[in-house]
Amino acid sequence: MNYLLTLISQHNDQFSDEFVEWLPVNSHVWRAFVNETMKIRARGRTHYSSYTIVEFLRHNSAVKEVGGEWKINNNHRPYLPRLFDLCYPNMAGMFEYRTLTKPRKNKKC
C-alpha cells in the first residue's frame, strides 16, 4: 500500500483527496480491478473500458467497498485506471481518461 500512496503523491494532479483516503481501506477493490484488467490483457486486449470493468465487478462479484453506501462508488472509478497505468507502465495506454473535476487539495498522502 505504501508503494501505491507514493505513486499517488508523485502524481497529485491525477487523484482526488477522497480517493487517497478510500484506497487503503478498499485495497481489495483495487486488487479486483487489477485482476480483471490482467485477465482482459491476457486475452489480447490492449484497449478497454474501466467503466466496464467496474460494472463487471459490481454485478458479477462479491466485491464491495468498506463503509460505503454503494457496492463500488462511481466517484473512485476514474482513479483506478490512472493508478493502474502508474503501477504497470508496460501496459499503460489501455484506458483513456477524461479531465478530472476534483484535483487534489491536500498534496501529501
DRENSE-213194 format. One line per 10 residues: number of its first residue (from 0); their letters; for each residue x, y, z of N, C-alpha, C. Coordinates in steps of 0.2 Angstrom, whole numbers, plus 2048, in hexadecimal, padded with zeros to 3 digits. Each point is the difference from the previous one (the first is absolute). Example, Ala and Ser with C-alpha at 12.3 -4.5 7.8 and 13.67 -1.06 7.14 Angstrom:
<atoms>
0	AS	842/7E4/827/7FC/806/800/804/806/800 | 7FE/805/7FC/804/806/801/7FC/805/803
</atoms>
This chain:
<atoms>
0	MNYLLTLISQ	804/7FA/800/7FC/806/800/804/806/800 | 806/800/804/804/806/800/803/802/7F9 | 801/7FB/7FC/802/801/7F9/7FB/804/7FC | 7FA/7FE/801/7FA/803/7FC/7FF/807/802 | 801/801/807/7FF/807/802/806/804/7FE | 806/7FD/800/806/804/7FD/7FF/802/7F9 | 7FD/7FC/7FC/7FF/801/7F9/7FA/806/7FF | 7FB/7FF/804/7FB/805/800/803/807/802 | 804/800/805/803/807/802/805/803/7FB | 803/7FB/7FC/804/803/7FB/7FC/802/7FA
10	HNDQFSDEFV	7FA/7FF/800/7FB/802/7FA/7FA/803/803 | 801/805/804/7FA/803/804/7FA/802/7FC | 802/803/7FA/7FB/803/7FB/7FB/7FB/7FD | 802/7F9/801/7FC/7FB/7FD/7FB/7FD/805 | 800/802/806/7FC/7FC/805/7FC/805/805 | 7FA/7FE/802/7FD/804/805/802/7FE/807 | 7FF/805/805/801/7FF/807/7FC/7FA/802 | 7F9/800/7FE/7FC/7FA/802/802/7FA/7FE | 803/7FF/7FA/803/7FA/7FE/806/7FE/804 | 804/804/802/806/7FF/804/7FE/7FD/807
20	EWLPVNSHVW	7FA/803/803/7FE/7FD/806/7FC/7F9/7FF | 7FD/7FF/7FA/7FC/7FA/7FF/804/7FA/7FF | 806/801/7FC/804/7FB/7FE/803/7FB/805 | 803/803/806/802/7FB/805/7FB/7FB/803 | 7FA/803/801/7FB/7FC/803/7FC/7FB/7FA | 801/802/7FA/7FD/7FC/7FB/805/7FD/7FB | 806/7FE/802/805/7FD/7FC/7FD/7FA/7FD | 7FC/7FC/803/7FD/7FA/7FC/7FC/802/7FA | 7FD/806/800/7FD/802/7F9/805/802/7FB | 806/803/802/805/801/7FC/803/7FA/7FD
30	RAFVNETMKI	801/7FB/804/803/7F9/7FE/7FB/7FD/7FB | 7FA/800/801/7FB/7FD/7FC/800/804/7F9 | 801/806/800/800/804/7FA/806/7FE/7FC | 806/7FF/803/806/7FE/7FD/7FF/7F9/7FD | 7FE/7FC/804/7FF/7F9/7FE/7FC/7FF/7FA | 7FA/804/800/7FC/800/7FA/803/803/7FA | 804/805/801/804/803/7FA/805/7FC/7FE | 803/7FC/804/805/7FB/7FE/7FD/7FB/7FC | 7FA/7FD/802/7FD/7FB/7FC/7FE/803/7F9 | 7FE/806/7FF/7FE/803/7FA/806/800/7FC
40	RARGRTHYSS	806/803/803/806/800/7FC/803/7F9/7FE | 7FF/7FB/804/802/7F9/7FE/7FC/7FE/7FA | 7FA/802/7FF/7FC/7FE/7FA/802/804/7FA | 805/805/800/803/803/7FB/7FD/807/7FF | 7FC/803/804/7FD/806/800/805/805/802 | 801/806/7FC/805/805/802/7FD/807/801 | 7F9/800/7FF/7FC/806/802/7F9/7FD/802 | 7FE/803/806/7FA/7FE/803/7FD/806/804 | 7FA/7FE/803/7FD/805/804/800/7FF/807 | 802/804/804/800/800/807/7F9/7FF/803
50	YTIVEFLRHN	7FC/804/7FD/7F9/800/802/7FD/7F9/7FF | 802/7FC/7FB/7FD/7F9/7FF/803/7FC/805 | 806/801/802/803/7FC/805/7FD/801/807 | 7FF/806/802/7FC/801/806/7F9/7FE/800 | 7FD/800/7FB/7F9/7FE/7FF/800/7F8/801 | 805/7FD/7FD/801/7F9/800/801/7FE/808 | 804/803/803/801/7FF/807/7FA/801/805 | 7FC/805/7FE/7FA/801/804/7FB/7FB/7FF | 7FF/7FD/7FA/7FB/7FC/7FE/802/7F8/800 | 806/7FF/800/802/7F9/7FF/805/7FE/805
60	SAVKEVGGEW	801/803/806/804/7FF/805/7FD/802/807 | 804/7FD/805/7FE/802/807/803/806/802 | 804/803/7FC/804/806/802/7FC/806/802 | 801/803/806/7FC/805/802/805/805/804 | 800/806/7FF/804/805/804/7FE/800/808 | 805/802/804/7FF/800/807/7FC/807/802 | 7FB/7FF/804/7FD/806/803/7FD/805/7FB | 7FE/7FD/7FA/7FD/804/7FB/7F9/7FF/7FF | 7FC/805/7FD/7F9/7FF/7FF/7FF/7FB/7FA | 805/800/7FC/800/7FD/7F9/804/7FA/800
70	KINNNHRPYL	7FF/7FB/7FC/804/7FA/7FF/807/803/7FE | 801/804/7FB/806/803/7FE/7FE/807/7FD | 802/805/804/7FE/807/7FE/803/802/7FA | 7FC/803/7FC/802/803/7F9/806/806/801 | 800/803/806/804/806/801/808/7FD/800 | 801/7FA/801/807/7FD/800/802/7FD/7FA | 7FB/7FF/7FC/801/7FC/7F9/806/804/7FC | 800/806/7FF/805/803/7FC/807/7FF/802 | 801/7FF/806/807/800/803/803/7F9/7FF | 7FB/7FB/800/803/7F9/7FF/804/7FF/7FA
80	PRLFDLCYPN	7FE/802/7FA/804/7FF/7FA/806/804/800 | 800/806/803/806/804/801/805/7FD/804 | 7FE/7FD/806/805/7FD/804/802/7F9/7FD | 7FC/7FD/7FC/803/7FA/7FC/805/802/7FB | 7FF/805/7FD/806/802/7FB/806/802/803 | 800/803/806/806/802/804/803/7F9/803 | 7FC/7FC/802/803/7F9/803/803/7FC/7FB | 7FD/800/7FA/802/7FB/7FA/801/804/7FA | 806/804/800/801/804/7FA/801/7FD/7FA | 802/7F9/800/800/7FC/7FA/7F9/7FF/7FD
90	MAGMFEYRTL	7FB/801/803/7F9/7FF/7FE/7FC/807/7FF | 804/805/801/7FD/807/800/7FD/801/7F9 | 7FA/803/800/7FD/802/7FA/7FA/7FC/7FF | 7FE/7FB/804/7FA/7FC/800/7FA/804/801 | 800/805/804/7FA/804/801/801/807/7FE | 7FB/803/7FE/800/807/7FF/7FD/804/806 | 802/806/800/7FE/804/806/7FC/807/7FE | 7FC/802/804/7FC/806/7FF/804/805/805 | 7FF/807/7FF/802/805/805/7FD/7FF/807 | 805/800/805/7FD/7FF/807/7FC/807/802
100	TKPRKNKKC	7FB/7FE/804/7FC/806/802/802/802/807 | 803/7FB/804/802/801/807/808/7FF/801 | 804/804/7FE/807/7FF/801/801/801/808 | 806/7FD/802/802/800/807/801/807/803 | 7FE/801/806/801/806/804/806/7FE/804 | 800/7FA/803/805/7FE/805/805/7FD/7FC | 806/803/800/805/7FD/7FC/805/7FB/803 | 7FE/7FE/806/804/7FB/804/7FB/7FA/801 | 803/7FA/7FF/7FC/7FA/802/801/7FE/807
</atoms>
